[in-house]
Amino acid sequence: MQETLIYIRTSTEEQNPELQLNDCEALANKLGLKQYEIISDKQSAWKDNIEREFFDKVNQAIKNKQVKQLICWDLDRLYRNRKKLIAFFEFCKQYGCKVYSARQDWLESLNKIQEPFNEIMFDLMLQIMGWLAEEESSKKSMRVKNAVRRDTGITQSYKGNKWGRKSIQTARLKEEVLKLKEQGLSIRDIAKQVYYYDKNNNKKNPSPALICNLLKE
């Protein structure tokens, strides 16, 4: 395996990796790295249960100290999860591998800093990335909390759109239908008394056919 690796990741088979590759090769030439190996994955960088066969090989090569430079198009090609990304930087630092990104050119400047200040700046940048990760997570949580409200037991977005799984609403509707059926009401009468909310949060009465389907389940 070459000491310089270019790592390309796309999420689906339909995505074209050429843009990533062109930018990464341009960065390699800029850094004077003429010989490199290209590693390509087509997997998610977010989910824990998704294996990335080639990225795992990259990690093992770094651990074996075979790789000195790793070039990617964007840091999110490595990990979308910020905490995992920070851990990966610490891993690379431990085994002497420098990380470069075509879209984060500040990494190039960081790698040029003379010792021992490069270590100080590297640790500082990791801390900053950690703070940004915590702030991003906190803001996301706050946006979610502000985006929903409860009205008559229904969770809605700030725009009034209903939130939650459809199955929950269906279960509530079926329970009401069964209760009214036990009281001896006809299907048409039941359809007039029960209701549900459509995707636009409009209150609607179900059709008799829907009532029949719920009774059959």
N, C-alpha and C positions, 0 to 999 in steps of 0.2 A: 504494500500500500504506500502511496506517495505521502511525503511529509505535509503536502498541502492538499486539502480536500475542499471541494465545492459541494455543498449540500443543497439540493433542490427538493422542495416538497410541494405537492399539489393535493388538494382535498378529494378531488373526484377525477374520474377518467376523462371527463370532458375538458378539464382545464389544460391550457397549453403552457408548458414549462419554459418555452423559448425566451420569453421576456425575462424571467428570473435568470436563466443561464447567460443570456447576453450581458446583463448588468454585472453578474458575478465574474464573468471572464474579463470584462472591462476593468473591474476592481483588481483582479489578480494581476493583470498587465500593469496597472498603475503602481502596484506594490512591488513590481519586478519579479513576480512569481510566475515563471514561464512553464514549469512542470507541475501539473496538478491532476488529481483524479476527481471525476464527477460521480457523486452518489445521489440517486433520485428515489424518493418515496412518494406514494400516492395514498396517504392516510391522514387522519385527523391528528393534530398536535395538541388536542385538548383532552379528549376522553382517556381515562385511565385504563379502560379495558381494551383499548385498541393497540395492538402491537405494531411497531414500525421496524420491520426486519432490518432494513439497511441503516436506520439511525442507531439501532442497537449495536450494529457492527462498528459504526463510527465511535460510539462510546467506548467499546472494547479496545479499539485501536488507539484512542486517546489514553486510555488506562495503561496500555502497553507502551506508551510513549513513542508510538510510531508516527503520530500526527503533531506537527508543530504549528500549523496554521489551519483554521477552519473558516471558510467563507460561506456566508449565506446571503440571500437576497434581502430578507427582513428578519428581525429577531423572532417574530411570531412564527416563522418557518421552523424554528427550533422548538419553542413552547409558546402556547398562547397563555397558559397559566403563569403569572408573573413570579410566584413563589418557586415554581419549578425552574423557571428561567434563571433566577438568581442562584439556585442550587447548582444549575448546570455551569454557570460562570465560575462558581467556586470550585467545582470539579475540574474544569479546564485549567484554572489557575494552579491547582494542586499538581497537575501532571504536565505543566509547562506548555500548554496549547493556547495560542492567541486566537481570539474570535474577532472576525471582521464582518461587517454587514454593509451591503451596497446602499441600503436606505438609512442607516445610522452611521454617518461618516465620522461622528465624534469618537467612535471606537478606534478609528485609525489614528486620530490625534492622541488618544489615551495610550495606545501601544507604543507611541514614539517617545513618550516621556522617559527621561533618564532615571536610573535607579539612584536612591531608593524612593524617589518621589512617585514613580510609576505605581509602586505598591500602595502608597498612601492614597493616590487618586483613584486607583482601582477599588480599594475598600470603600472610599467615599461614594463612588458611583454605585456600588452595590447597595449601600445604605440608602441612597437616594431612590434607587429603583424599588427598594423595599418599602420606603415611605409612600412612593407613588402607588404601589400595589395596594397598600392598606387604605389610602385615600380613595382609590378607584373602587375598591370593594365597599367602603363605607358609603360613597355617593350612590353606587348602584343600589344598595340596600335602601337608602333613603328615597331614591326615585321610585322604587317598587312600593314602598309604604305610602308615598304621596299619591301614587297613581291609582290606588284603590280606595273604595269606601263601601260601607255596608248600608243597605237600604232595604227594610222589610226582610232581612235575612239573606239578601242576595248580594254577593260581592261584585262590585262594579268598578270599572276604571273611572278616571276623572272625567272622561268624555261621556260616561253613561253606558258604555258597552259592558255586557255581562262578562265576568271572569269566572274561571273554574271549569271543571270537567263536565262535559255534557252528560255523562253517566249519572252524576249526582242529581241533576235536574230530572232526568228520566226516572230515577228511583223514587224521587218525591212524587212525581206525577202518577206513577204506577201505584204507590201506596194510597193516594187519594182516590184513585179509580176503584181499587179493590174495596175500600171502605164504603163508597157509595153503592157499589154493586151489591154488597152484603145488605145494604138497607133496602134493596129491591128496586132501585132506579133503573130505568132503561138506558141503553147505550146512548141514545140521543140526548136524554136528560143529563147523563153524566158529562157528555161532551160540552154541554152548556154551562156546567158548574165549575169544571176544572180549567186550568190554564197553564201555559208555559211561556217562556220568553224566547223570541227568535234571536238570531245573531245580531240584530240591530237593537235589541233590548225592547222590542215591542211586545206587549202582553197580548197573547192570542189563545183562542180556544182550539183544542185539538179536533181533528175530524173524527167522525164515528169509526172510520177505518182504523185510525191510530188507536182508539180505545179498544177495538177488537184485538189488535195486535198485542197490546199491553196485557190484556186478559188471557191471551194464549201463552204468553211467556212463562 
